[in-house]
Amino acid sequence: MKCSSLRSIVNKNVIMWKPPPPGWMKFSVAGVIMEDEAGSGGVLRDNKGVAYAMFSRPIEATGSGKAELRAIKIVVEMFMSMGWHEKVHLVIESSSSVILEWLLDRSYRPWMLRNLFIGIDYDINLLLHAQFAIIQ
């Protein structure tokens, strides 16, 4: 395979980050499971793409949904600890449409994750305004 054809294949899968509207910040999050290890990470950026915070850490999770939810819980707690939750709007961006459905419609939520959802819902209600987005 020629290098130029490999490059064109790789470039087709590039995901472009889209900034939030002015006056908003965006926390892009990810939760990952590989074999018996799990991790989460995220980066908080403004509408110009300037990074204000980021994190990466191992977590306890038994599935990719739980890993992603734990990442969301961490980012909301981080955002609040910075004191921005009462003055800046927040977009939480995830790659999982399933997680988005769980967050927006309680009837889809797995019962075994109810305590995690209770914590996330409580924290989200403390924010000035929050929206959820899917990485396109």
DOSE-496200 format. One record per residue: residue number from 1; x, y, z of N, C-alpha, C in turn. Coordinates in steps of 0.001 Angstrom, whole numbers, plus 500000, padded with zeros to 6 digits. Example, Ala and Ser with C-alpha at 12.3 -4.5 7.8 and 13.67 -1.06 7.14 Angstrom:
<sites>
<resi:1 | n.u:513190 | n.v:494310 | n.w:507800 | ca.u:512300 | ca.v:495500 | ca.w:507800 | c.u:513200 | c.v:496700 | c.w:507800>;
<resi:2 | n.u:512850 | n.v:497750 | n.w:507080 | ca.u:513670 | ca.v:498940 | ca.w:507140 | c.u:512900 | c.v:500030 | c.w:507870>;
</sites>
This chain:
<sites>
<resi:1 | n.u:500842 | n.v:498825 | n.w:500000 | ca.u:500000 | ca.v:500000 | ca.w:500000 | c.u:500890 | c.v:501242 | c.w:500000>;
<resi:2 | n.u:500578 | n.v:502179 | n.w:499128 | ca.u:501335 | ca.v:503420 | ca.w:499067 | c.u:501000 | c.v:504304 | c.w:500262>;
<resi:3 | n.u:501962 | n.v:505105 | n.w:500660 | ca.u:501791 | ca.v:505995 | ca.w:501803 | c.u:500649 | c.v:506988 | c.w:501562>;
<resi:4 | n.u:500501 | n.v:507499 | n.w:500343 | ca.u:499458 | ca.v:508478 | ca.w:500068 | c.u:498067 | c.v:507862 | c.w:500218>;
<resi:5 | n.u:497883 | n.v:506596 | n.w:499840 | ca.u:496565 | ca.v:505991 | ca.w:500004 | c.u:496277 | c.v:505707 | c.w:501476>;
<resi:6 | n.u:497303 | n.v:505363 | n.w:502265 | ca.u:497120 | ca.v:505176 | ca.w:503704 | c.u:496721 | c.v:506503 | c.w:504347>;
<resi:7 | n.u:497369 | n.v:507594 | n.w:503956 | ca.u:497050 | ca.v:508914 | ca.w:504495 | c.u:495600 | c.v:509282 | c.w:504190>;
<resi:8 | n.u:495104 | n.v:508993 | n.w:503001 | ca.u:493732 | ca.v:509345 | ca.w:502656 | c.u:492735 | c.v:508520 | c.w:503469>;
<resi:9 | n.u:493088 | n.v:507287 | n.w:503794 | ca.u:492212 | ca.v:506464 | ca.w:504630 | c.u:492161 | c.v:507044 | c.w:506042>;
<resi:10 | n.u:493292 | n.v:507393 | n.w:506601 | ca.u:493350 | ca.v:507941 | ca.w:507952 | c.u:492596 | c.v:509265 | c.w:508032>;
<resi:11 | n.u:492764 | n.v:510142 | n.w:507064 | ca.u:492131 | ca.v:511458 | ca.w:507089 | c.u:490607 | c.v:511378 | c.w:507021>;
<resi:12 | n.u:490051 | n.v:510325 | n.w:506450 | ca.u:488601 | ca.v:510190 | ca.w:506377 | c.u:487976 | c.v:509982 | c.w:507746>;
<resi:13 | n.u:488756 | n.v:509499 | n.w:508702 | ca.u:488230 | ca.v:509201 | ca.w:510027 | c.u:488531 | c.v:510285 | c.w:511063>;
<resi:14 | n.u:489053 | n.v:511414 | n.w:510651 | ca.u:489383 | ca.v:512490 | ca.w:511574 | c.u:488097 | c.v:513167 | c.w:512052>;
<resi:15 | n.u:488009 | n.v:513365 | n.w:513351 | ca.u:486861 | ca.v:514051 | ca.w:513938 | c.u:487277 | c.v:515481 | c.w:514238>;
<resi:16 | n.u:486510 | n.v:516425 | n.w:513744 | ca.u:486819 | ca.v:517831 | ca.w:513965 | c.u:486054 | c.v:518333 | c.w:515186>;
<resi:17 | n.u:486752 | n.v:518983 | n.w:516094 | ca.u:486132 | ca.v:519580 | ca.w:517267 | c.u:485417 | c.v:520853 | c.w:516842>;
<resi:18 | n.u:484205 | n.v:521027 | n.w:517319 | ca.u:483444 | ca.v:522239 | ca.w:517029 | c.u:483323 | c.v:523043 | c.w:518314>;
<resi:19 | n.u:483634 | n.v:524330 | n.w:518260 | ca.u:483589 | ca.v:525149 | ca.w:519481 | c.u:482155 | c.v:525378 | c.w:519958>;
<resi:20 | n.u:482015 | n.v:525653 | n.w:521256 | ca.u:480691 | ca.v:526026 | ca.w:521765 | c.u:480388 | c.v:527468 | c.w:521369>;
<resi:21 | n.u:479148 | n.v:527911 | n.w:521543 | ca.u:478823 | ca.v:529307 | ca.w:521251 | c.u:479559 | c.v:530249 | c.w:522211>;
<resi:22 | n.u:479715 | n.v:531520 | n.w:521843 | ca.u:480325 | ca.v:532487 | ca.w:522771 | c.u:479568 | c.v:532500 | c.w:524098>;
<resi:23 | n.u:480308 | n.v:532597 | n.w:525185 | ca.u:479706 | ca.v:532587 | ca.w:526514 | c.u:479512 | c.v:531195 | c.w:527089>;
<resi:24 | n.u:479858 | n.v:530196 | n.w:526310 | ca.u:479743 | ca.v:528804 | ca.w:526730 | c.u:481134 | c.v:528183 | c.w:526791>;
<resi:25 | n.u:481241 | n.v:527056 | n.w:527504 | ca.u:482445 | ca.v:526234 | ca.w:527485 | c.u:482008 | c.v:524821 | c.w:527143>;
<resi:26 | n.u:482931 | n.v:524051 | n.w:526598 | ca.u:482621 | ca.v:522674 | ca.w:526220 | c.u:483611 | c.v:521732 | c.w:526888>;
<resi:27 | n.u:483063 | n.v:520721 | n.w:527577 | ca.u:483873 | ca.v:519673 | ca.w:528179 | c.u:483652 | c.v:518423 | c.w:527334>;
<resi:28 | n.u:484657 | n.v:518047 | n.w:526557 | ca.u:484602 | ca.v:516814 | ca.w:525764 | c.u:485108 | c.v:515682 | c.w:526650>;
<resi:29 | n.u:484323 | n.v:514604 | n.w:526748 | ca.u:484647 | ca.v:513509 | ca.w:527665 | c.u:484720 | c.v:512180 | c.w:526939>;
<resi:30 | n.u:485425 | n.v:511244 | n.w:527573 | ca.u:485493 | ca.v:509872 | ca.w:527055 | c.u:485680 | c.v:508916 | c.w:528220>;
<resi:31 | n.u:485040 | n.v:507787 | n.w:528110 | ca.u:485240 | ca.v:506678 | ca.w:529031 | c.u:485595 | c.v:505460 | c.w:528202>;
<resi:32 | n.u:486604 | n.v:504720 | n.w:528625 | ca.u:487114 | ca.v:503610 | ca.w:527809 | c.u:487279 | c.v:502359 | c.w:528668>;
<resi:33 | n.u:486911 | n.v:501224 | n.w:528103 | ca.u:487129 | ca.v:499919 | ca.w:528739 | c.u:487996 | c.v:499084 | c.w:527802>;
<resi:34 | n.u:489077 | n.v:498535 | n.w:528343 | ca.u:489918 | ca.v:497608 | ca.w:527578 | c.u:490220 | c.v:496424 | c.w:528486>;
<resi:35 | n.u:489689 | n.v:495264 | n.w:528091 | ca.u:489800 | ca.v:494047 | ca.w:528885 | c.u:489254 | c.v:494295 | c.w:530280>;
<resi:36 | n.u:490067 | n.v:494275 | n.w:531318 | ca.u:489554 | ca.v:494476 | ca.w:532671 | c.u:489998 | c.v:495808 | c.w:533277>;
<resi:37 | n.u:490407 | n.v:496755 | n.w:532441 | ca.u:490814 | ca.v:498076 | ca.w:532916 | c.u:489923 | c.v:499141 | c.w:532279>;
<resi:38 | n.u:489667 | n.v:500206 | n.w:533057 | ca.u:488825 | ca.v:501300 | ca.w:532575 | c.u:489501 | c.v:502628 | c.w:532865>;
<resi:39 | n.u:489209 | n.v:503603 | n.w:532023 | ca.u:489764 | ca.v:504934 | ca.w:532213 | c.u:488805 | c.v:505979 | c.w:531692>;
<resi:40 | n.u:489043 | n.v:507207 | n.w:532106 | ca.u:488233 | ca.v:508317 | ca.w:531627 | c.u:489130 | c.v:509522 | c.w:531416>;
<resi:41 | n.u:488642 | n.v:510432 | n.w:530602 | ca.u:489403 | ca.v:511640 | ca.w:530339 | c.u:488505 | c.v:512708 | c.w:529766>;
<resi:42 | n.u:489014 | n.v:513923 | n.w:529765 | ca.u:488244 | ca.v:515020 | ca.w:529217 | c.u:489072 | c.v:516279 | c.w:529115>;
<resi:43 | n.u:488566 | n.v:517209 | n.w:528303 | ca.u:489214 | ca.v:518508 | ca.w:528154 | c.u:488129 | c.v:519583 | c.w:528087>;
<resi:44 | n.u:488336 | n.v:520661 | n.w:528842 | ca.u:487423 | ca.v:521802 | ca.w:528893 | c.u:488012 | c.v:522930 | c.w:528061>;
<resi:45 | n.u:487226 | n.v:523404 | n.w:527051 | ca.u:487697 | ca.v:524477 | ca.w:526177 | c.u:486630 | c.v:525542 | c.w:526013>;
<resi:46 | n.u:487094 | n.v:526749 | n.w:525705 | ca.u:486161 | ca.v:527836 | ca.w:525438 | c.u:485834 | c.v:527876 | c.w:523947>;
<resi:47 | n.u:485106 | n.v:528920 | n.w:523520 | ca.u:484679 | ca.v:529001 | ca.w:522118 | c.u:485824 | c.v:529293 | c.w:521150>;
<resi:48 | n.u:487011 | n.v:529628 | n.w:521666 | ca.u:488180 | ca.v:529842 | ca.w:520806 | c.u:489086 | c.v:528609 | c.w:520780>;
<resi:49 | n.u:488714 | n.v:527588 | n.w:521525 | ca.u:489506 | ca.v:526359 | ca.w:521559 | c.u:490581 | c.v:526345 | c.w:522632>;
<resi:50 | n.u:490635 | n.v:527382 | n.w:523474 | ca.u:491635 | ca.v:527445 | ca.w:524534 | c.u:491257 | c.v:526442 | c.w:525624>;
<resi:51 | n.u:492205 | n.v:525571 | n.w:525981 | ca.u:491962 | ca.v:524570 | ca.w:527021 | c.u:492163 | c.v:525180 | c.w:528401>;
<resi:52 | n.u:491190 | n.v:524968 | n.w:529283 | ca.u:491250 | ca.v:525478 | ca.w:530648 | c.u:491488 | c.v:524377 | c.w:531671>;
<resi:53 | n.u:491117 | n.v:523171 | n.w:531336 | ca.u:491316 | ca.v:522045 | ca.w:532242 | c.u:491277 | c.v:520757 | c.w:531443>;
<resi:54 | n.u:491972 | n.v:519760 | n.w:531949 | ca.u:491898 | ca.v:518429 | ca.w:531353 | c.u:492201 | c.v:517407 | c.w:532429>;
<resi:55 | n.u:491743 | n.v:516199 | n.w:532194 | ca.u:492018 | ca.v:515130 | ca.w:533139 | c.u:492080 | c.v:513793 | c.w:532417>;
<resi:56 | n.u:492744 | n.v:512865 | n.w:533038 | ca.u:492826 | ca.v:511483 | ca.w:532573 | c.u:493105 | c.v:510647 | c.w:533806>;
<resi:57 | n.u:492308 | n.v:509618 | n.w:534013 | ca.u:492524 | ca.v:508789 | ca.w:535199 | c.u:491891 | c.v:507415 | c.w:535038>;
<resi:58 | n.u:492446 | n.v:506453 | n.w:535746 | ca.u:491788 | ca.v:505140 | ca.w:535786 | c.u:490527 | c.v:505239 | c.w:536648>;
<resi:59 | n.u:489521 | n.v:504461 | n.w:536309 | ca.u:488279 | ca.v:504445 | ca.w:537073 | c.u:487804 | c.v:503011 | c.w:537240>;
<resi:60 | n.u:486850 | n.v:502820 | n.w:538124 | ca.u:486202 | ca.v:501522 | ca.w:538261 | c.u:484946 | c.v:501539 | c.w:537419>;
<resi:61 | n.u:484888 | n.v:500640 | n.w:536450 | ca.u:483706 | ca.v:500526 | ca.w:535599 | c.u:483711 | c.v:499142 | c.w:534969>;
<resi:62 | n.u:482528 | n.v:498591 | n.w:534791 | ca.u:482411 | ca.v:497252 | ca.w:534216 | c.u:481897 | c.v:497270 | c.w:532784>;
<resi:63 | n.u:481571 | n.v:498421 | n.w:532257 | ca.u:481105 | ca.v:498529 | ca.w:530887 | c.u:481384 | c.v:499917 | c.w:530347>;
<resi:64 | n.u:481316 | n.v:500064 | n.w:529028 | ca.u:481646 | ca.v:501349 | ca.w:528423 | c.u:480652 | c.v:502443 | c.w:528824>;
<resi:65 | n.u:479382 | n.v:502083 | n.w:529015 | ca.u:478395 | ca.v:503072 | ca.w:529441 | c.u:478714 | c.v:503630 | c.w:530813>;
<resi:66 | n.u:479065 | n.v:502752 | n.w:531721 | ca.u:479395 | ca.v:503192 | ca.w:533076 | c.u:480668 | c.v:504041 | c.w:533068>;
<resi:67 | n.u:481631 | n.v:503681 | n.w:532233 | ca.u:482871 | ca.v:504459 | ca.w:532128 | c.u:482580 | c.v:505866 | c.w:531621>;
<resi:68 | n.u:481736 | n.v:505979 | n.w:530622 | ca.u:481382 | ca.v:507294 | ca.w:530067 | c.u:480607 | c.v:508127 | c.w:531086>;
<resi:69 | n.u:479695 | n.v:507494 | n.w:531808 | ca.u:478937 | ca.v:508206 | ca.w:532833 | c.u:479835 | c.v:508687 | c.w:533960>;
<resi:70 | n.u:480792 | n.v:507874 | n.w:534371 | ca.u:481733 | ca.v:508293 | ca.w:535415 | c.u:482554 | c.v:509496 | c.w:534931>;
<resi:71 | n.u:482921 | n.v:509501 | n.w:533651 | ca.u:483656 | ca.v:510637 | ca.w:533089 | c.u:482797 | c.v:511896 | c.w:533146>;
<resi:72 | n.u:481516 | n.v:511777 | n.w:532834 | ca.u:480610 | ca.v:512929 | ca.w:532885 | c.u:480476 | c.v:513434 | c.w:534310>;
<resi:73 | n.u:480355 | n.v:512534 | n.w:535261 | ca.u:480274 | ca.v:512925 | ca.w:536678 | c.u:481532 | c.v:513696 | c.w:537086>;
<resi:74 | n.u:482688 | n.v:513222 | n.w:536667 | ca.u:483955 | ca.v:513889 | ca.w:536995 | c.u:484003 | c.v:515299 | c.w:536405>;
<resi:75 | n.u:483602 | n.v:515457 | n.w:535134 | ca.u:483709 | ca.v:516780 | ca.w:534506 | c.u:482756 | c.v:517786 | c.w:535141>;
<resi:76 | n.u:481570 | n.v:517348 | n.w:535509 | ca.u:480640 | ca.v:518278 | ca.w:536150 | c.u:481196 | c.v:518700 | c.w:537510>;
<resi:77 | n.u:481745 | n.v:517758 | n.w:538258 | ca.u:482346 | ca.v:518097 | ca.w:539550 | c.u:483549 | c.v:519032 | c.w:539372>;
<resi:78 | n.u:484370 | n.v:518794 | n.w:538360 | ca.u:485505 | ca.v:519678 | ca.w:538095 | c.u:485033 | c.v:521086 | c.w:537757>;
<resi:79 | n.u:484038 | n.v:521179 | n.w:536893 | ca.u:483502 | ca.v:522476 | ca.w:536462 | c.u:482980 | c.v:523256 | c.w:537660>;
<resi:80 | n.u:482272 | n.v:522567 | n.w:538540 | ca.u:481741 | ca.v:523236 | ca.w:539730 | c.u:482861 | c.v:523642 | c.w:540681>;
<resi:81 | n.u:483880 | n.v:522808 | n.w:540827 | ca.u:484977 | ca.v:523142 | ca.w:541741 | c.u:485756 | c.v:524369 | c.w:541268>;
<resi:82 | n.u:485704 | n.v:524679 | n.w:539973 | ca.u:486353 | ca.v:525872 | ca.w:539439 | c.u:485518 | c.v:527131 | c.w:539672>;
<resi:83 | n.u:484285 | n.v:526937 | n.w:540135 | ca.u:483411 | ca.v:528073 | ca.w:540419 | c.u:482709 | c.v:528635 | c.w:539200>;
<resi:84 | n.u:482762 | n.v:527948 | n.w:538075 | ca.u:482160 | ca.v:528463 | ca.w:536849 | c.u:480700 | c.v:528052 | c.w:536694>;
<resi:85 | n.u:480246 | n.v:527141 | n.w:537502 | ca.u:478903 | ca.v:526581 | ca.w:537327 | c.u:477786 | c.v:527607 | c.w:537500>;
<resi:86 | n.u:478067 | n.v:528745 | n.w:538117 | ca.u:477039 | ca.v:529760 | ca.w:538306 | c.u:477164 | c.v:530934 | c.w:537346>;
<resi:87 | n.u:478184 | n.v:530926 | n.w:536488 | ca.u:478358 | ca.v:532069 | ca.w:535590 | c.u:478609 | c.v:531719 | c.w:534130>;
<resi:88 | n.u:478886 | n.v:530462 | n.w:533830 | ca.u:479180 | ca.v:530051 | ca.w:532446 | c.u:478311 | c.v:528857 | c.w:532075>;
<resi:89 | n.u:477764 | n.v:528882 | n.w:530868 | ca.u:476987 | ca.v:527758 | ca.w:530347 | c.u:477956 | c.v:526639 | c.w:529935>;
<resi:90 | n.u:477505 | n.v:525393 | n.w:530035 | ca.u:478371 | ca.v:524251 | ca.w:529747 | c.u:477740 | c.v:523284 | c.w:528758>;
<resi:91 | n.u:478525 | n.v:522893 | n.w:527758 | ca.u:478170 | ca.v:521804 | ca.w:526854 | c.u:479018 | c.v:520610 | c.w:527275>;
<resi:92 | n.u:478378 | n.v:519469 | n.w:527480 | ca.u:479092 | ca.v:518230 | ca.w:527772 | c.u:478994 | c.v:517372 | c.w:526519>;
<resi:93 | n.u:480151 | n.v:517093 | n.w:525940 | ca.u:480208 | ca.v:516393 | ca.w:524655 | c.u:480725 | c.v:514972 | c.w:524869>;
<resi:94 | n.u:479978 | n.v:514008 | n.w:524359 | ca.u:480308 | ca.v:512591 | ca.w:524486 | c.u:480249 | c.v:511945 | c.w:523105>;
<resi:95 | n.u:480839 | n.v:510785 | n.w:522987 | ca.u:480778 | ca.v:510063 | ca.w:521712 | c.u:479658 | c.v:509028 | c.w:521701>;
<resi:96 | n.u:478896 | n.v:508933 | n.w:522780 | ca.u:477890 | ca.v:507878 | ca.w:522904 | c.u:476468 | c.v:508415 | c.w:522808>;
<resi:97 | n.u:475766 | n.v:508012 | n.w:521762 | ca.u:474357 | ca.v:508401 | ca.w:521637 | c.u:473509 | c.v:507667 | c.w:522673>;
<resi:98 | n.u:473938 | n.v:506495 | n.w:523117 | ca.u:473220 | ca.v:505752 | ca.w:524155 | c.u:473247 | c.v:506540 | c.w:525460>;
<resi:99 | n.u:474416 | n.v:507050 | n.w:525823 | ca.u:474542 | ca.v:507839 | ca.w:527046 | c.u:473663 | c.v:509083 | c.w:526962>;
<resi:100 | n.u:473636 | n.v:509725 | n.w:525812 | ca.u:472790 | ca.v:510901 | ca.w:525633 | c.u:471320 | c.v:510542 | c.w:525870>;
<resi:101 | n.u:470869 | n.v:509422 | n.w:525318 | ca.u:469492 | ca.v:508974 | ca.w:525538 | c.u:469225 | c.v:508745 | c.w:527021>;
<resi:102 | n.u:470166 | n.v:508111 | n.w:527712 | ca.u:470007 | ca.v:507858 | ca.w:529153 | c.u:469893 | c.v:509161 | c.w:529933>;
<resi:103 | n.u:470694 | n.v:510158 | n.w:529565 | ca.u:470690 | ca.v:511422 | ca.w:530291 | c.u:469427 | c.v:512235 | c.w:530024>;
<resi:104 | n.u:468916 | n.v:512171 | n.w:528822 | ca.u:467762 | ca.v:512984 | ca.w:528447 | c.u:466422 | c.v:512331 | c.w:528774>;
<resi:105 | n.u:466368 | n.v:511007 | n.w:528819 | ca.u:465107 | ca.v:510303 | ca.w:529082 | c.u:465334 | c.v:509241 | c.w:530150>;
<resi:106 | n.u:464842 | n.v:509497 | n.w:531340 | ca.u:465074 | ca.v:508610 | ca.w:532485 | c.u:464520 | c.v:507203 | c.w:532272>;
<resi:107 | n.u:463531 | n.v:507053 | n.w:531403 | ca.u:462945 | ca.v:505725 | ca.w:531199 | c.u:463921 | c.v:504760 | c.w:530507>;
<resi:108 | n.u:464969 | n.v:505274 | n.w:529871 | ca.u:465953 | ca.v:504422 | ca.w:529205 | c.u:467097 | c.v:504000 | c.w:530137>;
<resi:109 | n.u:467189 | n.v:504580 | n.w:531300 | ca.u:468335 | ca.v:504359 | ca.w:532178 | c.u:468358 | c.v:502955 | c.w:532774>;
<resi:110 | n.u:469523 | n.v:502314 | n.w:532737 | ca.u:469649 | ca.v:501003 | ca.w:533388 | c.u:469524 | c.v:501151 | c.w:534905>;
<resi:111 | n.u:468736 | n.v:500304 | n.w:535502 | ca.u:468478 | ca.v:500369 | ca.w:536932 | c.u:469767 | c.v:500221 | c.w:537744>;
<resi:112 | n.u:470680 | n.v:499385 | n.w:537289 | ca.u:471901 | ca.v:499128 | ca.w:538059 | c.u:472805 | c.v:500359 | c.w:538162>;
<resi:113 | n.u:472575 | n.v:501388 | n.w:537349 | ca.u:473371 | ca.v:502614 | ca.w:537394 | c.u:472624 | c.v:503768 | c.w:538056>;
<resi:114 | n.u:471527 | n.v:503470 | n.w:538757 | ca.u:470661 | ca.v:504514 | ca.w:539308 | c.u:471391 | c.v:505464 | c.w:540249>;
<resi:115 | n.u:472283 | n.v:504952 | n.w:541098 | ca.u:472993 | ca.v:505833 | ca.w:542028 | c.u:473908 | c.v:506814 | c.w:541297>;
<resi:116 | n.u:474536 | n.v:506354 | n.w:540232 | ca.u:475379 | ca.v:507235 | ca.w:539429 | c.u:474529 | c.v:508324 | c.w:538765>;
<resi:117 | n.u:473361 | n.v:507945 | n.w:538244 | ca.u:472466 | ca.v:508926 | ca.w:537632 | c.u:471931 | c.v:509936 | c.w:538656>;
<resi:118 | n.u:471644 | n.v:509476 | n.w:539851 | ca.u:471167 | ca.v:510389 | ca.w:540896 | c.u:472221 | c.v:511468 | c.w:541157>;
<resi:119 | n.u:473482 | n.v:511058 | n.w:541263 | ca.u:474566 | ca.v:512017 | ca.w:541478 | c.u:474744 | c.v:512974 | c.w:540317>;
<resi:120 | n.u:474687 | n.v:512455 | n.w:539094 | ca.u:474834 | ca.v:513307 | ca.w:537905 | c.u:473680 | c.v:514299 | c.w:537820>;
<resi:121 | n.u:472452 | n.v:513818 | n.w:538011 | ca.u:471283 | ca.v:514711 | ca.w:537947 | c.u:471386 | c.v:515827 | c.w:538981>;
<resi:122 | n.u:471793 | n.v:515471 | n.w:540184 | ca.u:471933 | ca.v:516474 | ca.w:541241 | c.u:472944 | c.v:517547 | c.w:540834>;
<resi:123 | n.u:474111 | n.v:517109 | n.w:540358 | ca.u:475158 | ca.v:518055 | ca.w:539955 | c.u:474739 | c.v:518908 | c.w:538763>;
<resi:124 | n.u:474097 | n.v:518311 | n.w:537776 | ca.u:473657 | ca.v:519051 | ca.w:536587 | c.u:472682 | c.v:520161 | c.w:536990>;
<resi:125 | n.u:471826 | n.v:519876 | n.w:537962 | ca.u:470852 | ca.v:520883 | ca.w:538410 | c.u:471504 | c.v:522071 | c.w:539105>;
<resi:126 | n.u:472753 | n.v:521952 | n.w:539511 | ca.u:473472 | ca.v:523065 | ca.w:540133 | c.u:474135 | c.v:523982 | c.w:539103>;
<resi:127 | n.u:474179 | n.v:523553 | n.w:537850 | ca.u:474802 | ca.v:524349 | ca.w:536796 | c.u:473859 | c.v:525454 | c.w:536334>;
<resi:128 | n.u:474427 | n.v:526570 | n.w:535877 | ca.u:473648 | ca.v:527671 | ca.w:535325 | c.u:472804 | c.v:527161 | c.w:534158>;
<resi:129 | n.u:473440 | n.v:526491 | n.w:533230 | ca.u:472751 | ca.v:525882 | ca.w:532087 | c.u:473678 | c.v:524835 | c.w:531487>;
<resi:130 | n.u:473140 | n.v:523691 | n.w:531129 | ca.u:473945 | ca.v:522629 | ca.w:530523 | c.u:473221 | c.v:522044 | c.w:529327>;
<resi:131 | n.u:474009 | n.v:521655 | n.w:528336 | ca.u:473505 | ca.v:520938 | ca.w:527167 | c.u:474417 | c.v:519742 | c.w:526935>;
<resi:132 | n.u:473854 | n.v:518746 | n.w:526271 | ca.u:474647 | ca.v:517578 | ca.w:525907 | c.u:474778 | c.v:517532 | c.w:524393>;
<resi:133 | n.u:475931 | n.v:517073 | n.w:523942 | ca.u:476196 | ca.v:516987 | ca.w:522504 | c.u:476913 | c.v:515674 | c.w:522204>;
<resi:134 | n.u:476737 | n.v:515210 | n.w:520992 | ca.u:477407 | ca.v:514007 | ca.w:520510 | c.u:478546 | c.v:514433 | c.w:519601>;
<resi:135 | n.u:479708 | n.v:513825 | n.w:519783 | ca.u:480838 | ca.v:514094 | ca.w:518889 | c.u:480470 | c.v:513584 | c.w:517508>;
<resi:136 | n.u:480523 | n.v:514460 | n.w:516539 | ca.u:480150 | ca.v:514106 | ca.w:515162 | c.u:481342 | c.v:513631 | c.w:514374>;
</sites>
